[in-house]
Amino acid sequence: MSQSPDAWPLWEVFVRSKNGLAHKHSGSLHAPDAETALKSARDVYTRRSEGVSIWVIPSSAVVASSPDEREPLFAPSDDKPYRHPTFYDIPDEVGHM
Amino acid sequence: MKWATCDLADYALRKADDTLVLGQRLSEWCGHGPVLEQDIALTNVALDLIGQARGYYQMAAAWRADGSTEDDLAYRRDAHLYGNHLLVELPNGHWGDTLARQFFFDAYNFFLLEQLSKSPVPELSALAQKAYKEVSYHAQFSAEWIIRLGDGTDESHTKIQQSVNRLWAYTGELFEDTDLDRKLDGAVPLPSTFRADWLQKMREVFALATLELPDPNAYMQKGGLHGRHTEHLGYILAEMQYLPRAYPDAKW
């Protein structure tokens, strides 16, 4: 192979399982184009019949929050337990929620 | 059933040998693929083929009804009793050689299984229907690599064209109608009947790959179906059969 795999862009793989409603992040892989990425994702991440649908997304398209911003982004919600819906009396008739 | 079970057993054995030998060959790539993604892809194909081989060996053992098991048939027969096509026993060579061999075989297997899945023999049709789904993917995978390498760089184009030219002489045997096929008329397809479909597939993919199709009427190598093999099969069997032959009582 004249082209090193390092030259192939990275893709993030999301797989939706049989009884899952959402695609979940499974991992990443290198592939020269979207079609190959999809095929490789099938081969690498669904070998044990994990999924019924696959998304691949160029890793470069992912916009991530910065670890430096962790405090301002997430700390403020730590001391607001009232946002968890645990203070309500649930009528017995409702059963499991 | 109007077909002799010994003939059906021999037929299943040939298919078993094809898929086992190619599966064994492909598994040599395990851990040696050019990149992790393709290493796993090819290993998956190898596993599918070995799974198909087991199905055929079990069928053959049941039809022979002589007490032999799938393991006896796979591990205790010598090369001259193997009835696989010469193509599948050829060495892996480089990535292009492997994928050219794979594309030739996948396309053949695809059209074979398409016909075999309509067989009135329920064992054959059931296995063919399951294998057809697997092989549809194999054929797509190998065809894409032919296109990618052919329509790739100058180097990849030259190398894959050389692989195709070198392996071409082993494709004629895939469509050889033998006495066994004729005896099983109605139960299994005559290989010559889907040669045109196979050639058409070759033309389509080679056009996309900007590759030249070798002469379909060129001289072709034969003999595998009748137990006359290349020197390569002996080495494959020696490695594959070593353990059960050296330790006949070994258990999984």
Interface residues (C-beta under 8 A of the other chain):
Chain A: M1 S2 Q3 P5 W8 L29 H30 A31 E35 T36 K39 S40 D43 V44 R47
Chain B: P34 V35 L36 E37 Q38 I40 A41 N44 W95 F141 E144 T153 E155 S156
